[in-house]
Amino acid sequence: MSAQDLSRATWRKSSRSGASDSNCVEVAALAESAIGVRDSKDPYGPALIFPASAWATFVTTVTTR
């Protein structure tokens, strides 16, 4: 997967996270059918990039257990 420009990504936390809870992961839909995942405590730090299909499989797996 090619390098992604994350400067314009719109990051979001789970709706189940509290407004003041900074111990979360954030996700963003990126170009080329990719998903970015980062630590909300370090918004300028590194992000993991996954194919959207792999992220969908992960979310389905963890929500059905």
PDB file of N, CA, C and O in Angstrom:
ATOM      1  N   MET A   1       0.852  -1.168   0.000  1.00  0.00           N
ATOM      2  CA  MET A   1       0.000   0.000   0.000  1.00  0.00           C
ATOM      3  C   MET A   1       0.895   1.227   0.000  1.00  0.00           C
ATOM      4  O   MET A   1       1.886   1.272   0.730  1.00  0.00           O
ATOM      5  N   SER A   2       0.563   2.210  -0.799  1.00  0.00           N
ATOM      6  CA  SER A   2       1.386   3.413  -0.905  1.00  0.00           C
ATOM      7  C   SER A   2       1.253   4.293   0.334  1.00  0.00           C
ATOM      8  O   SER A   2       0.334   4.134   1.138  1.00  0.00           O
ATOM      9  N   ALA A   3       2.192   5.223   0.465  1.00  0.00           N
ATOM     10  CA  ALA A   3       2.155   6.157   1.604  1.00  0.00           C
ATOM     11  C   ALA A   3       0.894   7.015   1.523  1.00  0.00           C
ATOM     12  O   ALA A   3       0.442   7.384   0.439  1.00  0.00           O
ATOM     13  N   GLN A   4       0.350   7.316   2.670  1.00  0.00           N
ATOM     14  CA  GLN A   4      -0.880   8.101   2.741  1.00  0.00           C
ATOM     15  C   GLN A   4      -0.585   9.477   3.320  1.00  0.00           C
ATOM     16  O   GLN A   4       0.230   9.607   4.233  1.00  0.00           O
ATOM     17  N   ASP A   5      -1.245  10.504   2.792  1.00  0.00           N
ATOM     18  CA  ASP A   5      -1.185  11.842   3.366  1.00  0.00           C
ATOM     19  C   ASP A   5      -2.272  11.916   4.431  1.00  0.00           C
ATOM     20  O   ASP A   5      -3.462  11.907   4.114  1.00  0.00           O
ATOM     21  N   LEU A   6      -1.860  11.991   5.694  1.00  0.00           N
ATOM     22  CA  LEU A   6      -2.811  11.994   6.805  1.00  0.00           C
ATOM     23  C   LEU A   6      -3.175  13.401   7.268  1.00  0.00           C
ATOM     24  O   LEU A   6      -3.966  13.557   8.198  1.00  0.00           O
ATOM     25  N   SER A   7      -2.607  14.431   6.631  1.00  0.00           N
ATOM     26  CA  SER A   7      -2.823  15.805   7.095  1.00  0.00           C
ATOM     27  C   SER A   7      -4.274  16.260   6.954  1.00  0.00           C
ATOM     28  O   SER A   7      -4.707  17.138   7.699  1.00  0.00           O
ATOM     29  N   ARG A   8      -5.018  15.702   6.042  1.00  0.00           N
ATOM     30  CA  ARG A   8      -6.418  16.095   5.850  1.00  0.00           C
ATOM     31  C   ARG A   8      -7.411  15.032   6.296  1.00  0.00           C
ATOM     32  O   ARG A   8      -8.611  15.155   6.050  1.00  0.00           O
ATOM     33  N   ALA A   9      -6.920  14.007   6.939  1.00  0.00           N
ATOM     34  CA  ALA A   9      -7.802  12.923   7.396  1.00  0.00           C
ATOM     35  C   ALA A   9      -8.749  13.442   8.471  1.00  0.00           C
ATOM     36  O   ALA A   9      -8.377  14.279   9.293  1.00  0.00           O
ATOM     37  N   THR A  10      -9.960  12.940   8.453  1.00  0.00           N
ATOM     38  CA  THR A  10     -10.935  13.258   9.491  1.00  0.00           C
ATOM     39  C   THR A  10     -10.976  12.080  10.455  1.00  0.00           C
ATOM     40  O   THR A  10     -11.513  11.017  10.142  1.00  0.00           O
ATOM     41  N   TRP A  11     -10.398  12.291  11.631  1.00  0.00           N
ATOM     42  CA  TRP A  11     -10.270  11.231  12.623  1.00  0.00           C
ATOM     43  C   TRP A  11     -11.492  11.218  13.519  1.00  0.00           C
ATOM     44  O   TRP A  11     -12.050  12.271  13.827  1.00  0.00           O
ATOM     45  N   ARG A  12     -11.912  10.030  13.939  1.00  0.00           N
ATOM     46  CA  ARG A  12     -13.060   9.920  14.849  1.00  0.00           C
ATOM     47  C   ARG A  12     -12.814   8.825  15.876  1.00  0.00           C
ATOM     48  O   ARG A  12     -12.113   7.844  15.626  1.00  0.00           O
ATOM     49  N   LYS A  13     -13.421   9.033  17.048  1.00  0.00           N
ATOM     50  CA  LYS A  13     -13.369   8.038  18.127  1.00  0.00           C
ATOM     51  C   LYS A  13     -14.711   7.328  18.177  1.00  0.00           C
ATOM     52  O   LYS A  13     -15.689   7.773  17.577  1.00  0.00           O
ATOM     53  N   SER A  14     -14.741   6.247  18.884  1.00  0.00           N
ATOM     54  CA  SER A  14     -15.979   5.523  19.103  1.00  0.00           C
ATOM     55  C   SER A  14     -16.980   6.415  19.821  1.00  0.00           C
ATOM     56  O   SER A  14     -16.602   7.214  20.678  1.00  0.00           O
ATOM     57  N   SER A  15     -18.234   6.280  19.480  1.00  0.00           N
ATOM     58  CA  SER A  15     -19.287   7.034  20.171  1.00  0.00           C
ATOM     59  C   SER A  15     -19.413   6.587  21.624  1.00  0.00           C
ATOM     60  O   SER A  15     -20.038   7.274  22.432  1.00  0.00           O
ATOM     61  N   ARG A  16     -18.836   5.464  21.954  1.00  0.00           N
ATOM     62  CA  ARG A  16     -18.866   4.969  23.331  1.00  0.00           C
ATOM     63  C   ARG A  16     -17.758   5.558  24.196  1.00  0.00           C
ATOM     64  O   ARG A  16     -17.706   5.305  25.400  1.00  0.00           O
ATOM     65  N   SER A  17     -16.889   6.327  23.597  1.00  0.00           N
ATOM     66  CA  SER A  17     -15.830   6.994  24.350  1.00  0.00           C
ATOM     67  C   SER A  17     -16.405   8.236  25.011  1.00  0.00           C
ATOM     68  O   SER A  17     -17.213   8.950  24.416  1.00  0.00           O
ATOM     69  N   GLY A  18     -15.993   8.485  26.220  1.00  0.00           N
ATOM     70  CA  GLY A  18     -16.428   9.698  26.899  1.00  0.00           C
ATOM     71  C   GLY A  18     -15.783  10.920  26.280  1.00  0.00           C
ATOM     72  O   GLY A  18     -14.723  10.816  25.664  1.00  0.00           O
ATOM     73  N   ALA A  19     -16.408  12.077  26.436  1.00  0.00           N
ATOM     74  CA  ALA A  19     -15.889  13.315  25.853  1.00  0.00           C
ATOM     75  C   ALA A  19     -14.499  13.651  26.387  1.00  0.00           C
ATOM     76  O   ALA A  19     -13.670  14.192  25.655  1.00  0.00           O
ATOM     77  N   SER A  20     -14.239  13.338  27.644  1.00  0.00           N
ATOM     78  CA  SER A  20     -12.943  13.679  28.221  1.00  0.00           C
ATOM     79  C   SER A  20     -11.965  12.507  28.214  1.00  0.00           C
ATOM     80  O   SER A  20     -10.837  12.646  28.685  1.00  0.00           O
ATOM     81  N   ASP A  21     -12.370  11.381  27.698  1.00  0.00           N
ATOM     82  CA  ASP A  21     -11.504  10.202  27.679  1.00  0.00           C
ATOM     83  C   ASP A  21     -10.496  10.328  26.552  1.00  0.00           C
ATOM     84  O   ASP A  21     -10.865  10.315  25.378  1.00  0.00           O
ATOM     85  N   SER A  22      -9.216  10.449  26.909  1.00  0.00           N
ATOM     86  CA  SER A  22      -8.187  10.590  25.877  1.00  0.00           C
ATOM     87  C   SER A  22      -7.443   9.287  25.620  1.00  0.00           C
ATOM     88  O   SER A  22      -6.469   9.280  24.866  1.00  0.00           O
ATOM     89  N   ASN A  23      -7.868   8.203  26.216  1.00  0.00           N
ATOM     90  CA  ASN A  23      -7.216   6.908  26.043  1.00  0.00           C
ATOM     91  C   ASN A  23      -7.971   6.073  25.020  1.00  0.00           C
ATOM     92  O   ASN A  23      -8.522   5.022  25.350  1.00  0.00           O
ATOM     93  N   CYS A  24      -7.993   6.536  23.800  1.00  0.00           N
ATOM     94  CA  CYS A  24      -8.770   5.879  22.755  1.00  0.00           C
ATOM     95  C   CYS A  24      -7.933   5.717  21.492  1.00  0.00           C
ATOM     96  O   CYS A  24      -6.878   6.330  21.332  1.00  0.00           O
ATOM     97  N   VAL A  25      -8.431   4.889  20.624  1.00  0.00           N
ATOM     98  CA  VAL A  25      -7.890   4.865  19.273  1.00  0.00           C
ATOM     99  C   VAL A  25      -8.843   5.673  18.409  1.00  0.00           C
ATOM    100  O   VAL A  25     -10.040   5.753  18.687  1.00  0.00           O
ATOM    101  N   GLU A  26      -8.305   6.261  17.375  1.00  0.00           N
ATOM    102  CA  GLU A  26      -9.105   7.009  16.412  1.00  0.00           C
ATOM    103  C   GLU A  26      -8.919   6.359  15.056  1.00  0.00           C
ATOM    104  O   GLU A  26      -7.860   5.806  14.760  1.00  0.00           O
ATOM    105  N   VAL A  27      -9.951   6.429  14.237  1.00  0.00           N
ATOM    106  CA  VAL A  27      -9.876   5.871  12.889  1.00  0.00           C
ATOM    107  C   VAL A  27     -10.262   6.936  11.877  1.00  0.00           C
ATOM    108  O   VAL A  27     -10.990   7.877  12.193  1.00  0.00           O
ATOM    109  N   ALA A  28      -9.769   6.778  10.663  1.00  0.00           N
ATOM    110  CA  ALA A  28     -10.091   7.693   9.573  1.00  0.00           C
ATOM    111  C   ALA A  28     -10.158   6.912   8.275  1.00  0.00           C
ATOM    112  O   ALA A  28      -9.319   6.050   8.011  1.00  0.00           O
ATOM    113  N   ALA A  29     -11.165   7.222   7.467  1.00  0.00           N
ATOM    114  CA  ALA A  29     -11.245   6.665   6.119  1.00  0.00           C
ATOM    115  C   ALA A  29     -10.258   7.446   5.252  1.00  0.00           C
ATOM    116  O   ALA A  29     -10.271   8.677   5.249  1.00  0.00           O
ATOM    117  N   LEU A  30      -9.419   6.747   4.532  1.00  0.00           N
ATOM    118  CA  LEU A  30      -8.386   7.362   3.705  1.00  0.00           C
ATOM    119  C   LEU A  30      -8.617   7.032   2.242  1.00  0.00           C
ATOM    120  O   LEU A  30      -9.494   6.238   1.899  1.00  0.00           O
ATOM    121  N   ALA A  31      -7.830   7.643   1.398  1.00  0.00           N
ATOM    122  CA  ALA A  31      -7.897   7.350  -0.030  1.00  0.00           C
ATOM    123  C   ALA A  31      -7.462   5.915  -0.290  1.00  0.00           C
ATOM    124  O   ALA A  31      -6.875   5.263   0.573  1.00  0.00           O
ATOM    125  N   GLU A  32      -7.754   5.441  -1.473  1.00  0.00           N
ATOM    126  CA  GLU A  32      -7.349   4.100  -1.908  1.00  0.00           C
ATOM    127  C   GLU A  32      -7.935   2.997  -1.042  1.00  0.00           C
ATOM    128  O   GLU A  32      -7.288   1.972  -0.826  1.00  0.00           O
ATOM    129  N   SER A  33      -9.151   3.192  -0.544  1.00  0.00           N
ATOM    130  CA  SER A  33      -9.845   2.179   0.265  1.00  0.00           C
ATOM    131  C   SER A  33      -8.997   1.708   1.442  1.00  0.00           C
ATOM    132  O   SER A  33      -8.817   0.509   1.655  1.00  0.00           O
ATOM    133  N   ALA A  34      -8.486   2.661   2.194  1.00  0.00           N
ATOM    134  CA  ALA A  34      -7.658   2.358   3.353  1.00  0.00           C
ATOM    135  C   ALA A  34      -8.254   2.988   4.606  1.00  0.00           C
ATOM    136  O   ALA A  34      -9.044   3.929   4.533  1.00  0.00           O
ATOM    137  N   ILE A  35      -7.860   2.451   5.752  1.00  0.00           N
ATOM    138  CA  ILE A  35      -8.292   2.955   7.052  1.00  0.00           C
ATOM    139  C   ILE A  35      -7.045   3.253   7.869  1.00  0.00           C
ATOM    140  O   ILE A  35      -6.137   2.426   7.959  1.00  0.00           O
ATOM    141  N   GLY A  36      -7.009   4.435   8.461  1.00  0.00           N
ATOM    142  CA  GLY A  36      -5.920   4.801   9.352  1.00  0.00           C
ATOM    143  C   GLY A  36      -6.361   4.609  10.794  1.00  0.00           C
ATOM    144  O   GLY A  36      -7.518   4.857  11.132  1.00  0.00           O
ATOM    145  N   VAL A  37      -5.447   4.170  11.638  1.00  0.00           N
ATOM    146  CA  VAL A  37      -5.724   3.963  13.062  1.00  0.00           C
ATOM    147  C   VAL A  37      -4.578   4.606  13.834  1.00  0.00           C
ATOM    148  O   VAL A  37      -3.408   4.359  13.545  1.00  0.00           O
ATOM    149  N   ARG A  38      -4.927   5.441  14.828  1.00  0.00           N
ATOM    150  CA  ARG A  38      -3.884   6.093  15.626  1.00  0.00           C
ATOM    151  C   ARG A  38      -4.306   6.192  17.083  1.00  0.00           C
ATOM    152  O   ARG A  38      -5.467   5.971  17.428  1.00  0.00           O
ATOM    153  N   ASP A  39      -3.347   6.525  17.923  1.00  0.00           N
ATOM    154  CA  ASP A  39      -3.562   6.725  19.349  1.00  0.00           C
ATOM    155  C   ASP A  39      -4.028   8.158  19.563  1.00  0.00           C
ATOM    156  O   ASP A  39      -3.347   9.094  19.143  1.00  0.00           O
ATOM    157  N   SER A  40      -5.174   8.348  20.206  1.00  0.00           N
ATOM    158  CA  SER A  40      -5.707   9.697  20.396  1.00  0.00           C
ATOM    159  C   SER A  40      -4.813  10.575  21.263  1.00  0.00           C
ATOM    160  O   SER A  40      -4.889  11.800  21.174  1.00  0.00           O
ATOM    161  N   LYS A  41      -3.966   9.976  22.100  1.00  0.00           N
ATOM    162  CA  LYS A  41      -3.066  10.746  22.946  1.00  0.00           C
ATOM    163  C   LYS A  41      -1.882  11.311  22.154  1.00  0.00           C
ATOM    164  O   LYS A  41      -1.187  12.204  22.638  1.00  0.00           O
ATOM    165  N   ASP A  42      -1.652  10.804  20.955  1.00  0.00           N
ATOM    166  CA  ASP A  42      -0.512  11.221  20.145  1.00  0.00           C
ATOM    167  C   ASP A  42      -0.970  11.490  18.711  1.00  0.00           C
ATOM    168  O   ASP A  42      -0.600  10.757  17.794  1.00  0.00           O
ATOM    169  N   PRO A  43      -1.774  12.540  18.514  1.00  0.00           N
ATOM    170  CA  PRO A  43      -2.361  12.766  17.192  1.00  0.00           C
ATOM    171  C   PRO A  43      -1.354  13.071  16.085  1.00  0.00           C
ATOM    172  O   PRO A  43      -1.687  12.956  14.906  1.00  0.00           O
ATOM    173  N   TYR A  44      -0.144  13.452  16.439  1.00  0.00           N
ATOM    174  CA  TYR A  44       0.879  13.723  15.424  1.00  0.00           C
ATOM    175  C   TYR A  44       1.888  12.577  15.320  1.00  0.00           C
ATOM    176  O   TYR A  44       2.869  12.661  14.582  1.00  0.00           O
ATOM    177  N   GLY A  45       1.634  11.530  16.058  1.00  0.00           N
ATOM    178  CA  GLY A  45       2.505  10.369  16.025  1.00  0.00           C
ATOM    179  C   GLY A  45       2.164   9.456  14.863  1.00  0.00           C
ATOM    180  O   GLY A  45       1.414   9.837  13.964  1.00  0.00           O
ATOM    181  N   PRO A  46       2.710   8.261  14.881  1.00  0.00           N
ATOM    182  CA  PRO A  46       2.491   7.330  13.772  1.00  0.00           C
ATOM    183  C   PRO A  46       1.061   6.798  13.742  1.00  0.00           C
ATOM    184  O   PRO A  46       0.355   6.793  14.751  1.00  0.00           O
ATOM    185  N   ALA A  47       0.666   6.361  12.576  1.00  0.00           N
ATOM    186  CA  ALA A  47      -0.646   5.737  12.386  1.00  0.00           C
ATOM    187  C   ALA A  47      -0.437   4.417  11.646  1.00  0.00           C
ATOM    188  O   ALA A  47       0.462   4.288  10.815  1.00  0.00           O
ATOM    189  N   LEU A  48      -1.271   3.457  11.961  1.00  0.00           N
ATOM    190  CA  LEU A  48      -1.279   2.197  11.226  1.00  0.00           C
ATOM    191  C   LEU A  48      -2.257   2.341  10.070  1.00  0.00           C
ATOM    192  O   LEU A  48      -3.318   2.946  10.228  1.00  0.00           O
ATOM    193  N   ILE A  49      -1.919   1.802   8.926  1.00  0.00           N
ATOM    194  CA  ILE A  49      -2.776   1.877   7.743  1.00  0.00           C
ATOM    195  C   ILE A  49      -3.152   0.453   7.346  1.00  0.00           C
ATOM    196  O   ILE A  49      -2.289  -0.403   7.152  1.00  0.00           O
ATOM    197  N   PHE A  50      -4.459   0.220   7.229  1.00  0.00           N
ATOM    198  CA  PHE A  50      -4.976  -1.099   6.867  1.00  0.00           C
ATOM    199  C   PHE A  50      -5.840  -0.990   5.616  1.00  0.00           C
ATOM    200  O   PHE A  50      -6.477   0.040   5.396  1.00  0.00           O
ATOM    201  N   PRO A  51      -5.871  -2.033   4.796  1.00  0.00           N
ATOM    202  CA  PRO A  51      -6.866  -2.072   3.727  1.00  0.00           C
ATOM    203  C   PRO A  51      -8.262  -2.049   4.365  1.00  0.00           C
ATOM    204  O   PRO A  51      -8.471  -2.641   5.424  1.00  0.00           O
ATOM    205  N   ALA A  52      -9.193  -1.382   3.735  1.00  0.00           N
ATOM    206  CA  ALA A  52     -10.546  -1.278   4.289  1.00  0.00           C
ATOM    207  C   ALA A  52     -11.162  -2.656   4.522  1.00  0.00           C
ATOM    208  O   ALA A  52     -11.902  -2.842   5.488  1.00  0.00           O
ATOM    209  N   SER A  53     -10.870  -3.615   3.660  1.00  0.00           N
ATOM    210  CA  SER A  53     -11.433  -4.964   3.829  1.00  0.00           C
ATOM    211  C   SER A  53     -10.908  -5.631   5.097  1.00  0.00           C
ATOM    212  O   SER A  53     -11.658  -6.326   5.781  1.00  0.00           O
ATOM    213  N   ALA A  54      -9.631  -5.429   5.419  1.00  0.00           N
ATOM    214  CA  ALA A  54      -9.065  -5.999   6.644  1.00  0.00           C
ATOM    215  C   ALA A  54      -9.676  -5.341   7.876  1.00  0.00           C
ATOM    216  O   ALA A  54      -9.953  -6.017   8.866  1.00  0.00           O
ATOM    217  N   TRP A  55      -9.889  -4.026   7.822  1.00  0.00           N
ATOM    218  CA  TRP A  55     -10.507  -3.317   8.952  1.00  0.00           C
ATOM    219  C   TRP A  55     -11.946  -3.810   9.158  1.00  0.00           C
ATOM    220  O   TRP A  55     -12.371  -4.016  10.295  1.00  0.00           O
ATOM    221  N   ALA A  56     -12.685  -3.997   8.078  1.00  0.00           N
ATOM    222  CA  ALA A  56     -14.063  -4.487   8.177  1.00  0.00           C
ATOM    223  C   ALA A  56     -14.098  -5.873   8.811  1.00  0.00           C
ATOM    224  O   ALA A  56     -14.968  -6.152   9.637  1.00  0.00           O
ATOM    225  N   THR A  57     -13.168  -6.740   8.438  1.00  0.00           N
ATOM    226  CA  THR A  57     -13.094  -8.070   9.038  1.00  0.00           C
ATOM    227  C   THR A  57     -12.797  -7.970  10.527  1.00  0.00           C
ATOM    228  O   THR A  57     -13.414  -8.672  11.328  1.00  0.00           O
ATOM    229  N   PHE A  58     -11.866  -7.112  10.907  1.00  0.00           N
ATOM    230  CA  PHE A  58     -11.527  -6.903  12.315  1.00  0.00           C
ATOM    231  C   PHE A  58     -12.743  -6.421  13.110  1.00  0.00           C
ATOM    232  O   PHE A  58     -13.057  -6.976  14.164  1.00  0.00           O
ATOM    233  N   VAL A  59     -13.421  -5.398  12.611  1.00  0.00           N
ATOM    234  CA  VAL A  59     -14.587  -4.847  13.325  1.00  0.00           C
ATOM    235  C   VAL A  59     -15.688  -5.893  13.463  1.00  0.00           C
ATOM    236  O   VAL A  59     -16.294  -6.026  14.526  1.00  0.00           O
ATOM    237  N   THR A  60     -15.944  -6.627  12.400  1.00  0.00           N
ATOM    238  CA  THR A  60     -16.971  -7.682  12.465  1.00  0.00           C
ATOM    239  C   THR A  60     -16.595  -8.733  13.492  1.00  0.00           C
ATOM    240  O   THR A  60     -17.449  -9.188  14.254  1.00  0.00           O
ATOM    241  N   THR A  61     -15.345  -9.119  13.523  1.00  0.00           N
ATOM    242  CA  THR A  61     -14.889 -10.155  14.457  1.00  0.00           C
ATOM    243  C   THR A  61     -15.022  -9.709  15.910  1.00  0.00           C
ATOM    244  O   THR A  61     -15.508 -10.473  16.744  1.00  0.00           O
ATOM    245  N   VAL A  62     -14.603  -8.497  16.222  1.00  0.00           N
ATOM    246  CA  VAL A  62     -14.650  -8.050  17.619  1.00  0.00           C
ATOM    247  C   VAL A  62     -16.047  -7.684  18.082  1.00  0.00           C
ATOM    248  O   VAL A  62     -16.316  -7.724  19.282  1.00  0.00           O
ATOM    249  N   THR A  63     -16.938  -7.331  17.181  1.00  0.00           N
ATOM    250  CA  THR A  63     -18.298  -6.984  17.602  1.00  0.00           C
ATOM    251  C   THR A  63     -19.213  -8.194  17.714  1.00  0.00           C
ATOM    252  O   THR A  63     -20.306  -8.087  18.271  1.00  0.00           O
ATOM    253  N   THR A  64     -18.789  -9.339  17.197  1.00  0.00           N
ATOM    254  CA  THR A  64     -19.635 -10.531  17.293  1.00  0.00           C
ATOM    255  C   THR A  64     -19.170 -11.466  18.395  1.00  0.00           C
ATOM    256  O   THR A  64     -19.690 -12.575  18.523  1.00  0.00           O
ATOM    257  N   ARG A  65     -18.212 -11.044  19.183  1.00  0.00           N
ATOM    258  CA  ARG A  65     -17.704 -11.904  20.273  1.00  0.00           C
ATOM    259  C   ARG A  65     -18.184 -11.417  21.590  1.00  0.00           C
ATOM    260  O   ARG A  65     -17.864 -12.007  22.621  1.00  0.00           O
TER     261      ARG A  65
END
